[in-house]
Amino acid sequence: MAVSWSSGESMLSRRRFLQTGTITAGASLAALTASLRAEEACAPLPASIANLKSMKAMARPITINERARRLEKARQLMAANHIDALVLMEGTSLNYFAGVQWWGGERLFALVLPAKGRALCICPAFEEGRARELLTNSPEGKNAEVRTWQEDQDPYQLLAQGFKDLNISTGTLGMEETVRFVFSDAIAQASPRLRIVSGTPVTAGCRMLKSEHELELMDLANRVTLAAYQAAYQTLHEGMTQAELERLIMAAYGHLGFPGEVDIDIGENSSFPHGSTVPQMVREGTLVMLDDGCTVEGYQSDITRTFVFGKPSDKMKKVFEIVHRAQTAAMKTARPGVECQAVDAAARKVISDAGYGPDYKFFTHRVGHGIGMDGHEWPYLVHGNTMPLARNMTFSDEPGIYIPGEFGVRLEDDMHIMEDGAELFTPQSPSLGDPFGTT
């Protein structure tokens, strides 16, 4: 259920950003990272973590030829949606189409992908070297057209001239959905005759359907996350803190060879789908929820495992079984041609029929979200979404029941839509007492 804001070497989810405030007032994420590293250096790792082997060699990078095919499909979708060009700025779509991972703050860096003609990059002059180096990963390669602007120049006029040169200054421009208003508004003012529309039909139209290579990377990301969780699960002990468990999971990711993160909710905190600021410790009979994932060549996993240290109560076991059946119902409903909302309805019906309804009373969120290079991306498995599923879409399948003041149970695995049904990348969790099927 995690929301990843970036997909580079460091990952920072929305909940992680909020929860860093619980460490100390004003503590920075850098301080947290340094603290975790210091703990790891001082404390020996348990065997279940130390014995993990790197899986890095199993990840094949996306190639330039694959990105060229993506650009060709994007141009087809631009033509179908009457869009003359697509504007990309920093974010996963820029990486998806051009292999460029960019950060730049308030300065305009834009890649214009026209439906016809050569791509154009607008870049701060002092960043030209970095831009050209990164653009070698794109289909344009070293021949990419890069126009630069100095700090005292107006980059939006430079971009407007680029639109004129591409013969689209009175056309329709698709704006990638994560472009900030400060940029899209300035582009609109500099090119007032240009019609700006959402670029989502193009970006999501490409990214929603995964290639076999993308599915391979996602499968690996899911296996890495499950291995990290399982290794850390074997270290649980009375009095273990969230910080201690997090340190071990992060160490597991390090041994496995990929950057990852984890949100840990213990006891009553698990009744908040995205956790609480109140610290908790592992005690006999307490419920523990692990959520989040890792990044493999830019592709995300998102897995939740809920289990109990010691003996679960009968109520906990009952709730777990209901959630497990709901997850299964969602998976069995999902197939090409079925509306997205039908998958949510199938899981919600199981939970409501078991007495934890109606609607969002205890199952407080949608059953799933698209996943790929972003932790959350198009499309979404939620009531009201009539989009039909298609082969090679990928989603989280994550029903949950959250009982305020007591506990919550969520089970989450990532799901791949097949030709005649759906399958999970990872095995479902068998039970609260055996979350990884090891006994």
Steps between C-alpha positions, in 0.01 A plus 500: 500500500805722502519824304848554359587851395825405327661195353872566526758375747307653790130435552276723710134411540236745614454313827877477556524878452230555760632243744856635507358764732446235769871439550585838650350841444658644188712194425596478133479197277877521460539471876270197501703334226826571680356358822390180330841456339674558832281237667579252224872562534491441876266202520574165333230382261299186573578201278170527312609845379875447469454186287289671234663504156486786252246465218634805316636299207149376422379851402535583128488876427246643257664552160499793258314285246224438755467875557486555123199268483341692784547827311343351189196392700483845664491661155218268397304598810571870438354467152196311631437768767577798274803605704788664310768458764556376853696691765692300760684636800669330795325180604446141400346572159821680398692192609252268327529662158851646506694315770565834673480533879497875560468734794513875463278685743366830367700507174327395180625174354258360244499233235255559216395185312317605181259273318710572192861608492801505725481524879611826661663552841496837678769510767685743731833578334707389798322162494562432130778250561290296741199516266696377198657223705160378620339534158735233367254259666222632275415404142626843391839416649791738450314668213227635727419868437580691818429874528639674804418813697712711732391595851389851394304379194134398468488124431131513411566726201766252390244222528241708313748542214549125504126451455509736200788308347302178544198667335279443804477851652125497427456129562412279795758426768467203735631583848628209709281484809771554763634824346463771763261789442781757513644342185179423310363849570819670378498287184137599436580870544801486268303309232145640530379350171599151609223282640620306806329173591577203722771273365366206702334326202850470355713434809255269676400352166857377463590427860185312604590203281826337604744326269640158582823667614313737730309207648830321555637797695182530706507130577856537627409806709220303665723203574765728650247668731354171616851365570586809706178474702546130564861540613401775743198304625737231624665755731185609692531503876325637808560872540619559143442859389384626164841660445679172570280305262536770235879487530496127431268529201714776351809287558323212323435721198866598503610136492249423224640785291211745460374819668179456698300629791247376750216634711456306827182517706469309827197431719231768494702698243402242238142628519626808311553389136808722473616473858516724803751735660476310831801267547433135578701190594452136411332314787347158542173491306558829317423535132774628265441645153781549246430705186694648204750364253816552299620628162650277230624690194234763568212255561317476829360233728239561770432218746328491838535214747305490825589252774499452877794453732393208716141379506230695312157550650199329347377839375832568330488162328142557387581842353808363325294223337243752377768723348668197343171400334447856381846509341426171325162628378662808347762288322242254366280783371781675313531412131509689167172678425383522861455855631749620760218572745384137489825384663449741789135393531593131522736553794266746672208258480696229683589742779148650526333158498726398788369788713765765436297726273339684354714671240808663657412458868780252580648444153590864470681523164479369142616145439789589273703738288701466185871447559811514284765771505285684754371333814157637409413557135213458255254329510333455840277221629230713658122548486405721208793405275338335198825452308528139383801300609745394233772239471830605661353763730645476851339592832525463873235268649470624859175469692505579869288522814589770755338495844565828683670457835573133440689395188495486123571226248606569143631249248666639189660333203554639152282357226556443128204484260544196276328402175216319678527603866750642748784378717699640791875548470541359852317223692219610728580508868362176655427617854579743782728244660674390181504804270756358256390137486816366663342239729 
